[in-house]
Amino acid sequence: MSLTSRTGPARTFLFAVFLALQLPLAVGGASPSESPPRGAASEPTTASGKGPRAVVDTNRGIFIIELFPDVAPKTVARFMELVKKGFYDGLTFYRVLPKFLVQTGDPLADGTGGSGRSIPAEFNEKKHVAGTVGMARKQDPDSADSQFYITLEPQPLLDGKYTVFGQVVEGVEFLSKIQERDTVRKLTVKP
């Protein structure tokens, strides 16, 4: 007997949301409740219009991310370095969790791959609202590499536990259309 027929659609949806929140953002990583926050999470995630912009061309549409070098300088620098090398071009969104997040940046497309160079955590006060861009990591706070996620709705349980380094400022409507195995055709950065 299916869960839906025993408990009803609303209860099934809540159960699915609960399970999604318990999933780590990277294989071997911590679920949002397992990792202690570094720093308070009180500042909303809003774009200032001052940071460099990443243009993400996907097979579902183009969206633009404003990067936050003021709060995550090492993360933004490494991200921009990988973008300039073409690292993200052709990679897939291998993790898609409706109403939670989409994730890419893994050349193996299974949650275990990366560029081969970890970067230190830069947890900050930016909140996880719809369109927030953060670095996925394993349980070790300093294990972020190349994988990043974009939240589809506010996710306060992630605040202060992952490095937020950008915000989608254009093309937000395309995020919810992304499906598993959709492709990042080209990712570029403009000042």
Secondary structure, 3 states (H helix, E strand, C coil): CCHHHHHCHHHHHHHHHHHHHHCCCCCCCCCCCCCCCCCCCCECCCCCCCCCEEEEEECCEEEEEEECCCCCHHHHHHHHHHHHCCCCCCCECCEEECCCEEEECCCCCCCCCCCCCCECCCCCCECCCCCEEEECCCCCCCCECCCEEEECCCCHHHCCCCCEEEEEEECHHHHCCCCCCCEEEEEEEEC
